[in-house]
Amino acid sequence: MLETPCYRCCQDANTGHDGSLSTGHANSAADMIARLETMILMGMDLPLSAIRGQLASGIDIIVHLGRLRDKSRKVIEIAEVTGVEDGRVALQTLYRFREDGEDENGKIRGELVRENPLIHTEKLRAAGIGQ
């Protein structure tokens, strides 16, 4: 059975290897989940529900970096994977970049704005953060 690197990473994250970090290329946090599903399906014969379960339990946070029209790169969205709902990996946006104009040189100004609180804080509390 051929294992794709992204599936191997999810397996590692699901077996007590805390602190995994990876990069991927997609147009949004939701697109990254879809891309991971597709890549795993290309390399393994598993039910989609099993793949989604592995992704939902192996990924905590997705940080989406994007290139803006001024060619700068910014954190566009930070999303939490909240589980599987209605058969799909569920995401909740924690922070989203909000533009507030351009400076005199055409550089985009803005900030990350909090949209929702973090739901799953168990790992942070276990690490002594937020107690």
C-alpha positions as semicolon CSV with decimal commas, in nm:
position;residue;x (nm);y (nm);z (nm)
1;M;0,000;0,000;0,000
2;L;0,144;0,336;-0,105
3;E;0,130;0,603;0,162
4;T;0,119;0,967;0,064
5;P;0,331;1,209;0,272
6;C;0,022;1,399;0,389
7;Y;-0,142;1,080;0,516
8;R;0,181;0,981;0,691
9;C;0,186;1,322;0,863
10;C;-0,174;1,279;0,982
11;Q;-0,095;0,930;1,109
12;D;0,205;1,065;1,300
13;A;-0,001;1,346;1,449
14;N;-0,267;1,095;1,557
15;T;-0,023;0,864;1,734
16;G;0,116;1,088;2,006
17;H;0,365;1,286;1,797
18;D;0,253;1,628;1,917
19;G;0,383;1,940;1,752
20;S;0,379;1,836;1,387
21;L;0,406;2,116;1,134
22;S;0,365;2,099;0,759
23;T;0,309;2,323;0,460
24;G;0,077;2,285;0,164
25;H;-0,050;2,489;-0,128
26;A;-0,418;2,582;-0,158
27;N;-0,637;2,888;-0,200
28;S;-0,794;2,879;0,146
29;A;-0,805;2,676;0,465
30;A;-1,110;2,486;0,335
31;D;-0,934;2,419;0,003
32;M;-0,637;2,278;0,193
33;I;-0,860;2,016;0,353
34;A;-1,004;1,925;0,012
35;R;-0,652;1,903;-0,134
36;L;-0,537;1,675;0,145
37;E;-0,838;1,450;0,092
38;T;-0,759;1,429;-0,280
39;M;-0,391;1,357;-0,227
40;I;-0,467;1,078;0,020
41;L;-0,727;0,927;-0,215
42;M;-0,466;0,927;-0,494
43;G;-0,234;0,711;-0,286
44;M;-0,461;0,495;-0,075
45;D;-0,782;0,301;-0,103
46;L;-0,964;0,423;0,208
47;P;-1,321;0,537;0,261
48;L;-1,355;0,914;0,248
49;S;-1,515;0,911;0,593
50;A;-1,202;0,747;0,739
51;I;-0,977;1,001;0,566
52;R;-1,185;1,289;0,698
53;G;-1,177;1,145;1,048
54;Q;-0,798;1,117;1,036
55;L;-0,763;1,473;0,906
56;A;-1,001;1,613;1,168
57;S;-0,821;1,444;1,455
58;G;-0,470;1,504;1,323
59;I;-0,491;1,874;1,229
60;D;-0,567;2,139;1,489
61;I;-0,502;2,472;1,316
62;I;-0,457;2,587;0,954
63;V;-0,274;2,914;0,890
64;H;-0,346;3,042;0,539
65;L;-0,088;3,278;0,389
66;G;-0,181;3,460;0,072
67;R;-0,030;3,702;-0,175
68;L;-0,218;4,030;-0,196
69;R;-0,254;4,247;-0,505
70;D;0,044;4,461;-0,392
71;K;0,252;4,136;-0,411
72;S;0,298;4,122;-0,034
73;R;0,227;3,804;0,160
74;K;0,009;3,816;0,466
75;V;-0,165;3,576;0,701
76;I;-0,514;3,579;0,549
77;E;-0,690;3,336;0,781
78;I;-0,628;3,123;1,087
79;A;-0,882;2,842;1,114
80;E;-0,941;2,573;1,373
81;V;-1,038;2,221;1,269
82;T;-1,334;2,153;1,495
83;G;-1,413;1,794;1,394
84;V;-1,633;1,620;1,141
85;E;-1,986;1,756;1,091
86;D;-2,234;1,622;0,839
87;G;-1,961;1,396;0,703
88;R;-1,717;1,680;0,627
89;V;-1,416;1,824;0,808
90;A;-1,548;2,131;0,990
91;L;-1,349;2,453;1,017
92;Q;-1,405;2,762;1,225
93;T;-1,226;3,085;1,136
94;L;-1,043;3,222;1,439
95;Y;-0,882;3,523;1,269
96;R;-0,923;3,681;0,924
97;F;-0,722;3,957;0,758
98;R;-0,928;4,273;0,709
99;E;-0,800;4,537;0,470
100;D;-0,832;4,899;0,567
101;G;-0,684;5,064;0,259
102;E;-0,347;5,133;0,106
103;D;-0,062;5,354;0,213
104;E;0,094;5,622;-0,009
105;N;0,318;5,357;-0,172
106;G;0,028;5,128;-0,264
107;K;0,101;4,876;0,012
108;I;-0,210;4,717;0,157
109;R;-0,283;4,798;0,519
110;G;-0,492;4,584;0,748
111;E;-0,495;4,358;1,047
112;L;-0,595;4,014;1,163
113;V;-0,934;4,043;1,327
114;R;-1,062;3,784;1,570
115;E;-1,385;3,622;1,451
116;N;-1,430;3,331;1,692
117;P;-1,267;3,191;2,006
118;L;-1,064;2,872;2,003
119;I;-1,293;2,578;2,085
120;H;-1,047;2,299;2,156
121;T;-0,818;2,425;2,430
122;E;-0,737;2,087;2,586
123;K;-0,387;2,062;2,437
124;L;-0,300;2,414;2,547
125;R;-0,418;2,346;2,901
126;A;-0,223;2,018;2,907
127;A;0,088;2,219;2,812
128;G;0,023;2,464;3,097
129;I;-0,096;2,748;2,871
130;G;-0,402;2,946;2,976
131;Q;-0,434;2,806;3,325
